[in-house]
Amino acid sequence: MNLQELKEKARRVRIDVIKMLTRAGSGHPGGSLSSADILVALFFYKMRHDPENPEWPERDRFILSKGHCCPALYAVLSMAGYFERKHLWTLRKLGSILQGHPSSTMTPGVTISSGSLGQGLSVSNGIALAGKLDKKDYRVYCMLGDGESQEGQVWEASMTSFHRRLDNLCAIIDHNDLQIDDRVSRIKDPISYAEKWSSFGWNTIEIDGHDMGQIVRALDEAEKVKRAPTMIVANTIKGKGVSFMEDDVTWHGRAPNELEAKKALEELGGDLDVQ
């Protein structure tokens, strides 16, 4: 799939996110929209996986540590063929396979249940280490939020990743500099994520997280690194693609109403019809 096709898929993912949240009346648009390009690159360019066989033992694994941004993941999984699109419009409904946070027991394609922030990297370490012990060549990809990275467990896990030389592990920080109530840099200033992860022994790559060319090149580069895990610091914009949501913290966890959704979809080139 070429870069233009990947960009088009990311646009369609953003449209689906707006539709899903509008129908649900709740959810997290900001981080879902900021992570769309990266998720598309992972599932349609880099990862080895089979939607017809979600539990295929040789598949690459993806862990969404910032689980509240699952609408973007659900849109990608549906687009890849893990389940029918009709399920997207049941987001957060009682009995739906698509809950407000990822559930590995309900949603095909979800590797682990997540949502309690700070835990995804530890789980990823375990899966990556198991792959090494079993002499499997699958890779593990983990997406973290920048606000989530304030959790101490993230840094404990980061030391384990390097200590165990988990070069089959690639983590990505969706660095949009906004968390639930303010800028990440105002709440607990990380100064430089790239320098921090490098100092913990990780191979570190910093990119524009909305530049599809930079994303795929970073994922390719990570695969070549030996004896160290890779962290991709992806600089993104919360609410990317919708002008009145971009870089606005109020859209961290508020769904658009129908009027707002129509405006957002006009900008993205979609409409409210579900099909």
C-alpha positions as CSV (number, residue, x, y, z in Angstrom):
1,M,0.0,0.0,0.0
2,N,1.5,3.4,-1.0
3,L,1.6,6.5,1.1
4,Q,-1.4,8.1,-0.6
5,E,-3.5,5.0,0.1
6,L,-2.4,5.1,3.7
7,K,-3.3,8.8,4.0
8,E,-6.8,8.1,2.6
9,K,-7.4,5.3,5.1
10,A,-6.4,7.6,7.9
11,R,-8.9,10.2,6.7
12,R,-11.6,7.5,6.6
13,V,-10.7,6.4,10.1
14,R,-11.2,10.0,11.3
15,I,-14.6,10.1,9.7
16,D,-15.6,6.8,11.4
17,V,-14.3,8.1,14.8
18,I,-16.6,11.2,14.6
19,K,-19.6,9.1,13.5
20,M,-19.0,6.5,16.3
21,L,-18.7,9.1,19.1
22,T,-21.6,11.1,17.9
23,R,-23.9,8.1,17.9
24,A,-22.5,6.9,21.3
25,G,-22.8,10.4,22.8
26,S,-19.5,9.8,24.7
27,G,-15.9,8.9,24.2
28,H,-12.5,10.4,23.4
29,P,-12.1,12.2,20.1
30,G,-8.9,14.1,20.7
31,G,-6.5,11.3,21.1
32,S,-8.3,9.0,18.7
33,L,-7.8,11.6,15.9
34,S,-4.2,12.2,16.9
35,S,-3.3,8.5,16.7
36,A,-5.1,7.7,13.4
37,D,-2.1,8.0,11.1
38,I,0.1,5.8,13.2
39,L,-2.5,3.1,13.6
40,V,-3.1,3.0,9.9
41,A,0.6,2.6,9.2
42,L,0.9,-0.2,11.7
43,F,-2.1,-2.3,10.5
44,F,-1.9,-1.6,6.7
45,Y,1.9,-1.2,6.2
46,K,4.0,-2.7,8.9
47,M,2.4,-5.4,11.0
48,R,2.1,-9.1,10.0
49,H,-1.5,-10.1,10.9
50,D,-4.5,-12.0,9.6
51,P,-8.0,-10.7,10.2
52,E,-9.3,-14.2,9.2
53,N,-7.3,-15.7,12.0
54,P,-7.0,-13.1,14.8
55,E,-5.2,-15.5,17.2
56,W,-2.6,-16.6,14.6
57,P,0.5,-17.5,16.7
58,E,2.9,-15.9,14.3
59,R,1.2,-12.5,14.1
60,D,2.7,-9.3,15.3
61,R,1.1,-8.0,18.4
62,F,-0.3,-4.5,19.0
63,I,-1.1,-3.2,22.5
64,L,-3.1,0.1,22.9
65,S,-1.8,1.2,26.3
66,K,-3.8,4.5,26.1
67,G,-7.0,2.4,25.8
68,H,-9.4,5.3,26.0
69,C,-8.5,6.1,22.3
70,C,-9.9,2.8,21.1
71,P,-12.4,4.3,18.7
72,A,-9.5,4.8,16.2
73,L,-8.3,1.2,16.8
74,Y,-11.9,-0.1,16.3
75,A,-12.2,1.8,13.0
76,V,-8.8,0.4,11.8
77,L,-9.8,-3.2,12.9
78,S,-13.1,-3.0,11.0
79,M,-11.4,-1.6,7.9
80,A,-8.9,-4.4,8.1
81,G,-11.7,-7.0,8.2
82,Y,-11.7,-8.2,11.8
83,F,-15.4,-7.5,12.2
84,E,-18.3,-6.0,10.2
85,R,-18.7,-2.2,10.0
86,K,-22.2,-2.3,11.6
87,H,-20.5,-2.9,15.0
88,L,-18.9,0.5,14.8
89,W,-22.3,2.2,15.4
90,T,-22.8,0.2,18.6
91,L,-19.8,1.7,20.4
92,R,-20.3,1.8,24.2
93,K,-23.7,0.2,24.0
94,L,-24.7,-2.5,26.4
95,G,-23.8,-5.9,24.8
96,S,-21.7,-4.4,22.0
97,I,-18.4,-6.0,21.1
98,L,-16.9,-2.5,21.2
99,Q,-16.7,-1.2,24.7
100,G,-15.4,2.2,25.9
101,H,-12.0,0.6,26.4
102,P,-10.5,-2.3,24.5
103,S,-11.6,-5.8,25.6
104,S,-9.6,-8.8,24.4
105,T,-12.5,-11.1,25.3
106,M,-15.1,-9.2,23.2
107,T,-13.3,-7.6,20.2
108,P,-11.5,-9.6,17.5
109,G,-8.1,-8.2,16.9
110,V,-7.6,-6.8,20.4
111,T,-4.6,-8.4,22.0
112,I,-5.1,-7.3,25.6
113,S,-7.7,-5.4,27.5
114,S,-6.4,-2.0,28.4
115,G,-7.5,1.3,29.9
116,S,-5.8,1.5,33.3
117,L,-3.0,3.8,32.1
118,G,0.7,2.9,32.5
119,Q,0.4,-0.9,32.1
120,G,0.7,-1.5,28.4
121,L,4.4,-1.4,28.2
122,S,4.8,-3.9,31.0
123,V,2.5,-6.3,29.2
124,S,4.3,-5.7,26.0
125,N,7.6,-6.6,27.7
126,G,6.1,-9.9,28.7
127,I,4.8,-10.7,25.2
128,A,8.1,-9.7,23.6
129,L,10.1,-11.8,26.1
130,A,7.9,-14.8,25.5
131,G,8.5,-14.4,21.8
132,K,12.3,-14.5,22.5
133,L,12.0,-17.5,24.7
134,D,9.8,-19.4,22.2
135,K,12.2,-18.4,19.4
136,K,9.4,-16.6,17.5
137,D,10.1,-13.8,15.1
138,Y,6.9,-11.8,15.7
139,R,7.2,-8.2,16.8
140,V,5.4,-6.3,19.5
141,Y,4.1,-2.7,19.0
142,C,2.8,-0.6,21.9
143,M,1.2,2.8,21.7
144,L,1.5,5.0,24.8
145,G,0.1,8.5,25.5
146,D,2.3,11.3,26.7
147,G,0.1,12.0,29.7
148,E,0.1,8.3,30.5
149,S,3.9,8.4,30.6
150,Q,3.7,10.2,33.9
151,E,2.9,6.8,35.4
152,G,5.9,5.4,37.3
153,Q,5.3,1.9,35.9
154,V,6.1,3.1,32.5
155,W,9.7,3.9,33.5
156,E,10.1,0.7,35.5
157,A,9.0,-1.2,32.3
158,S,11.3,0.8,30.2
159,M,14.3,-0.4,32.2
160,T,13.2,-4.0,31.8
161,S,12.8,-3.6,28.0
162,F,16.4,-2.5,27.7
163,H,17.8,-4.9,30.4
164,R,16.2,-7.8,28.5
165,R,17.4,-6.4,25.1
166,L,13.9,-6.6,23.7
167,D,14.8,-5.6,20.1
168,N,11.5,-7.2,19.0
169,L,9.6,-4.4,20.8
170,C,8.7,-1.0,19.3
171,A,6.8,1.5,21.4
172,I,5.2,4.7,20.0
173,I,4.3,7.8,22.1
174,D,1.4,9.7,20.7
175,H,2.9,13.1,21.9
176,N,0.1,15.6,21.5
177,D,1.0,17.5,24.7
178,L,-2.5,17.5,26.1
179,Q,-4.1,15.3,28.8
180,I,-7.5,15.4,30.4
181,D,-7.3,18.8,32.0
182,D,-4.2,20.7,30.6
183,R,-1.0,20.6,28.7
184,V,1.2,17.7,29.6
185,S,4.1,20.1,29.8
186,R,2.3,22.2,32.5
187,I,1.3,19.2,34.7
188,K,4.6,17.4,34.7
189,D,7.1,18.7,32.2
190,P,9.0,15.9,30.5
191,I,11.4,18.4,28.9
192,S,12.4,15.9,26.2
193,Y,10.9,12.5,25.7
194,A,13.5,11.6,23.1
195,E,16.4,12.3,25.5
196,K,14.7,10.5,28.4
197,W,14.1,7.3,26.4
198,S,17.6,7.4,25.0
199,S,19.0,7.7,28.5
200,F,17.1,4.5,29.4
201,G,19.0,2.7,26.7
202,W,16.3,2.7,24.0
203,N,16.9,3.4,20.3
204,T,14.9,6.6,19.9
205,I,13.4,8.1,16.8
206,E,11.5,11.5,16.8
207,I,9.1,12.1,14.0
208,D,6.1,14.2,12.8
209,G,3.3,11.7,13.8
210,H,1.1,13.0,10.9
211,D,3.7,12.6,8.2
212,M,2.9,9.1,6.7
213,G,6.4,9.0,5.1
214,Q,8.1,9.6,8.3
215,I,6.0,7.1,10.2
216,V,6.7,4.2,7.8
217,R,10.4,5.0,7.6
218,A,10.6,5.0,11.4
219,L,8.8,1.7,11.7
220,D,11.2,0.2,9.1
221,E,14.2,1.6,10.9
222,A,13.0,0.2,14.2
223,E,12.9,-3.3,12.7
224,K,16.6,-3.2,11.9
225,V,17.8,-2.3,15.4
226,K,19.5,-5.1,17.3
227,R,19.8,-5.6,21.1
228,A,17.7,-2.6,22.1
229,P,14.0,-1.7,22.0
230,T,12.9,1.3,19.9
231,M,10.8,4.2,21.0
232,I,9.2,6.4,18.3
233,V,8.3,9.8,19.7
234,A,5.5,10.9,17.4
235,N,4.7,14.6,17.7
236,T,1.0,14.9,17.0
237,I,-1.9,17.3,17.3
238,K,-4.8,16.4,19.5
239,G,-8.0,16.4,17.4
240,K,-6.0,16.3,14.2
241,G,-8.1,16.8,11.1
242,V,-11.0,18.8,12.7
243,S,-10.1,22.5,13.0
244,F,-12.2,23.3,16.1
245,M,-10.9,20.2,17.9
246,E,-7.2,20.6,17.1
247,D,-5.0,21.4,20.1
248,D,-8.1,22.0,22.3
249,V,-8.1,20.0,25.6
250,T,-11.9,20.2,26.0
251,W,-12.1,17.6,23.3
252,H,-10.1,15.0,25.3
253,G,-13.2,13.2,26.4
254,R,-16.3,14.9,25.0
255,A,-18.3,13.6,22.0
256,P,-19.5,16.1,19.4
257,N,-23.2,16.8,19.2
258,E,-24.9,16.4,15.8
259,L,-24.3,20.0,14.7
260,E,-20.6,19.8,15.7
261,A,-20.3,16.4,14.0
262,K,-21.7,17.7,10.7
263,K,-19.1,20.5,10.8
264,A,-16.3,18.1,11.6
265,L,-17.4,15.7,8.8
266,E,-17.6,18.5,6.3
267,E,-13.9,19.2,7.0
268,L,-13.0,15.5,6.7
269,G,-15.1,15.0,3.6
270,G,-17.7,12.7,5.1
271,D,-21.3,12.7,6.3
272,L,-23.3,11.4,9.2
273,D,-24.8,8.5,7.3
274,V,-23.6,5.1,8.6
275,Q,-23.0,2.2,6.2
